C-alpha cells in the first residue's frame, strides 16, 4: 500500500487507535527549518528563546498509569523510551525539545509527528510546517492544513502545540516585530559609531575678531603644517586665536535606556526577565517563572501527547503522559534540601525522587521508591478518637502513642 493510500485510509476507516502514516518528510528540514527565522537574528531574542527552550528540555517525562483506586505505576516501554531516550535518529530528547519549543516561540505553533511501528511508538519529530489551519470536513472529522494546502493531515495524526488558542496560526509578523526593529536600529548605530573612523568627532575654528584675513590664512597654514609635521608628531598648538569644538558621537544615554526598556519588553513577551539572562534571579522569581511560563507549556504538551498517543479506552484506564515540573520549581541546593526535608517525612516524595532532584542516580531493584511518613501524625478523622483513648488510658506506648 502506498503512502497516499495510507493517508486516504486515515479518512475513510473507523479506528479505535489513531492510525499513523510514515510521512515522507525530510528530518533534516524539520530540524533546521524551525531554527531559521529573522527573530533569531537579534541576540537578545535568540537568548531569551533559547533560555526558555533549554529549561523546558530538562523536564522529566513519564508514561503514567493510574487505576480507579488511585494506585500509580510508571510504565517503562516504547513511549517512555522515545520520549526520554531516543525521539528520532538525528536528535536526543534535549535537542528535539529545544527545537520544538524554539519553533513554538518563534512561530507561535509547532507540529510534532509521532510515527508508529505497528502498535509501538517508534519516533517523534517536529514537522517543517510553520503555518496551519484547522478545517472541519463534511463527515465531521477535522484536518490540519499546513502551509496553505501544502500538506493536509487528520488532526489526530499530529501533536499540535500553539501559544494562542485559535483555529489557525503561522509565522507572520510577531507582536514584537516593531520592538526588534528598534533594537536593531540602536545596535546598528552603536556599531557604526565604533567601527567608522571617518565620522566627524571635532572641528577647529579660527576665532572672528580683529585678525586680518591674511593673518587668518597664515594661522590656518601653521596649524596644518603642525598636523603634517612628523617632528612634532602631528600635534598642533592652539592658542587664543582658535577654538576646538568636540562632537559627542557616543550613543546617548537615552539610546541605552530605550534599548534596556525594549529588551525587557521582549524578555517579558517570552516569559522571562533580564535577571534570568544575567543569572541574578531569586528563588521566588525562579518559582514564578516555572509556574507562569514553563508549567502552561508543560500542561499543553502533556495533554496533547496523551490525547494523540493513547486511545480513548487507554485514557479511561488511566494512561497519561506526565511532565514532572515540580522538580524544576526549586533551583538552588539549599532550596532543594529544604524541600526534601519537608517532603520525605510526610510521604510527599520518595528517596529516588529526592535523589533525582539532586542529580543522583536512582536506587536499583525498586529500593528508594517507597514512601515514608512520621509516626507523630494521625488522620484528621481519628484525632478525637485518639485523644479520648489517651484520656481513658487505653493508649499504649510512649508519649507519641
N, C-alpha and C positions, 0 to 999 in steps of 0.2 A: 504493500500500500504506500503510495507516495505521500509527500508532505501535505500537498493540497487536499488530498482525500482525507487525511487525518484531521485537518482543520475543518473540513466540511462536516465530518462526523461529530465534531465538537458541538455543532449547532443542531444536529438532527437527532441524536440518540439520547434517550433518558439514561441518567447515570447516578449512582449513589455516591461515587467519588469523582472529584474533578478530574477530567481527562487532560493529560498534558501531551503536547507535541514537541518533539525535539526541533526547535526552530533553527533554521539555517542562518544564524546571526554570526557576526564576527565578534568574538570575545574581546579581541584587541580593541576594536572600535568602541565596544561597550565600556571598556575600562578607561581608555584615553579620552573618548568623547565627552564624558561627564566632567573632565578636568579642564576643558578648553572653554574659556569664557572671558569676556572683557572685564568682568568684575574681578577676576583673579589677577589682572594686570596691576592692580593697586595693592601695594604691600600690606597696608593696614587691613583691607578687606580680606585678602588671602589669609593673613594671620588669624583673623577672627574666625573665619570659616574653618580653617584647619584646626584651631583650638577646640571648637565645639565637636568637630568630627572625630578628633583623636580621643576626646573624653568618652564620647558615645561608644567608640570601638572597643573600649575596655570593659563594657558591661557584660557580665556572665549571662549566658542564655541556656535555658533548660527545657527539656520536654517533660512536663509535669503531668501526672495523672492522679486525680483525687476522686475517691469513691464517695458514695452517698452518705457515709458516716464521717467524712472529713479526713480519712486516712490518705496520706500523700506519699507517692513514690516518684522518683526521678528515673525516667527510662533512658538507658544508655544504648540506643540503637542508631539507625541510619539518620534520623532527624538530628539527634544530638551531635553525631559525627560531622554532618555537613555544616551545621550552624557554628560549631566550636572548633573544628579541626581542619576541614577540607571543603570549603564552599565551592571552589571550582579549580580547574587545572592551573590557572595563572595567578591566583590570589590566595593569600591566607585570610583568616577571619578578619584580622585587623585591617588589612588592605582593602578587603571587599566593603567593609562598613565605612571606612574613611571615604572610599569612592562614592558609596551610596548617599551618605549624609552630605558630602560636598555637593553632589548633584541636587539633592533636595534643597539645600540652602541657596544654591546658585540659580536654579530654575524653578524653585517652589514646588517641584514634584520629582519623583523618581519611580520608575517601574522596575521590579525585580522579577526575574523569571525562574521559577523552581522547576527543574527538569527531573523526571522520574524514570527509573529503570524498572518497569513493571509496577509493583506496589511500593518499591523502595525509593526514597528520595535520593537522587544522585548528585545534584549540584544546585546552586543558586547563583545567579549572575545579574548585575544591573544591565538593563536594556539601553541601547543608544538612541532613545527617543526623548525629545525634550518638550514636545507639545502634545496634548491629548484632549480628547473629548469623550464623555460617556454618552452613548446613544441607546435608546430602547428599540428593540426590534418588534415586528408585528406579533410575534409569538410570546411577547412579554419578557424575553431574555434581554440581557444587556451586553453590549460590546464596548471595547475601548478602541477608539480611533486615534492612532498615533500619527503625528506629523502630517496632518491634513490628508488622511487617506492612504499614507504610505504603507501602513500595516494596520490590520484590524484583528483583534483577538477577543474571545469571550472574557468577560470581566473576571470570572472565577479562575482564569488561567494565569493571571499575573498578580503579583503583590504590588498594589498601587498606594504610594505614600504621598501625601500632599500637605503643605503648610497651611493652606486655606481651604475651607470646605466649599468647593464649587464643583460643577459638572464638567468643567473644562479648565485647562491651565496650560502654561507654557513658559518659554523663556523670553518673553517680551521684555519691555522696559521694567526694571525693578523700581521699587519705591525709592531706592537710594541712588538712582542713576544721576540725578542732579548733584547730590552730595559728592558723588565720586568725581564728577567733572570739576567741581570747585577744588577738591583736594588735589587733583592732578594739575590744575592751573597754578595753585600756590606752590606746589612742589617743583613744577617746571620753572617758575620764576626764580626760585631759590637756586635751582641747578644752573640756570643760565648765568645768574649773577656770580656764582662761584667759579665757573669754568671759562667765562668770556673775558679775556684781558683787555678788550678794546672798548669796554664800557667806560664812559667818561666818569672819572672819580673826583676830579677837581679842575678848576680853571684859575688862571693868573690874570690879573687885571692891573694895568698901569693907571694910577690914580689921575683923575682930572684935576687941573689946578693951573698954577702959573707956569707949568713946564711947557716950553715951546715944543712945537711939533718935531723939529729936528732933534731935540733932546729926548723926546719920547722914542723916536726911532733908534737913537743911539742906545738908550736904556734897554729897549727890547732886544737889540742885536747883542748887547752884552750878556743878557740872560740866556739867549740862545747859544752863544759861544761857550758859556759856562756849562750848559747842558751837554754840549758835544765834546767838551774838553776832557780827555781821559786823565790828564794830570791831576785835576781837582776831583775826578771821579764822577763827573756829571752832576755836581751839586751846585746849583745857582744860589747866589746870596741875594736875598730880597730885603731891601731897606724900606724906608717910609714912602718911597715913590711908587711901590706896587703892593698889591694885596692878593693873598691866596685864599680862594673860597673852595671848600671841600663839598662834595655831594655824597650824602649818605645813601648808598645803594644796598646796604644790608637789609634783608627783609624786615619790615617794620613789625613792632610788637603786635599790631592789630592782625597781621597775617598769621603770626604764631598762635595768637589767641583764637582766631577764627578756625584755623586748622585743628586745634585741640578740641574745640566745641563740635565741629562737624565729625571728627573722628569718633568722639564719644557717642554721637547720634548713630553713626554706622555700627559701632560696637553694640549699642542697645538694640538695634534692629535685629541683630543675630543673637541677642540674649545674654551678652556679656558686658563688661566694662573694661576700661583701661587697666584697672587694678589686676585683672586676671592675666592680661598680656604681660604686665610687669611683675607678676608673681608676688603681689603685695596685698592679697585679699585676706580677710579674716575668716575664721571658721564659720561664723554666721553667714557671711557673704557667700561662701562656697556652698553651704547648705541651701541657700536661697537660689543659687544658680542651678543646682541639681534639681530642686523641686519645681522651678518655674520654666527651665529651658530643656533639661535633659529628660525629666520624667514624662512630660507630654509626648515627646517623640518616642520614648520607650513604650508608652502605653499604646500608641498607634501601631508601632512595629509589632508588638505582642498580639494585638487584636487582628491585624491583617495576616500575619503569619499563621496564627491559629485558624483563622477562617479559611485560608487557602490551602493549608497543609492537611487539615483534618476534614472528614465528612461530618455532616450534621450528627449522625449517630455517634461518632467518635467524640465529638464535642459534648454530647449529652452524657457520655460515660466519663467525663471529667478530664479529657485530654486538652492540654493547653501549652502554649509556648510562653514561658515565664522569663522576663528580663529582670534580673536582681539589681535594682537601682539602690537598694538600701545600703549596700556595701560602699557605694560611691559617695554617700552623704557625709562621711567623715574623712577628712583629708590628712590631718596631722597624726603623728604617732600617739601623742597624748590623748587626742580625741578618740582614736580607735581603742586605746587602752581603757579609757573611762567607759566607753560603750560596752566593751566586752565584760568589764567588771559588773556592770548593771544587767547585762543581757543573760549571761550564763546562769547565775544563781536563780533567776526567775523563769528558766525554761524558754527564753525567747530565742536563744541561739545555741547551737551545738559547738563542741570543741572544733570540729572540722570547719564550720562556718567562720569561727574566730580565727583559725589558722589561715584560711584563705584571705581574710581581711588583712592579715599581717604579712601576706605574701609567702607563707609556709606551705609545704605540701600537705595533702590530706593523710590522715592515718589510714592504714590499709585494713582490709578484711572487715569493713564496717565499723571498726573501732573509731570512736570520735563522732559518730552520727547520732548517738543517744542524747537525750535532753535530760537535764537535772534541775532540781529545784530545792530550795532550802526548806528545812522542817519547821522553821519559825513562822510559817504562814499556814492559814486554814481557809477553807472555802467560805465565802461570804454567807451562804445559806446555813452553814454549820457552826457559825461563830457563837450564836446564842446558846445552842445545844452544848457546845464545848464549855462555855462559861458556867452553865448550870451544873454540868457534870463535875467540874472542878470545885464548885462551891459545895457540892454534896460529898466530895471526897472520892468520887468514882474514877478520877483520872489517875492513872499510874504513870510512874516515871519521874523525871526531873522537873525543873521549873518550866521547861519548854513543852511539857505534856507528852 
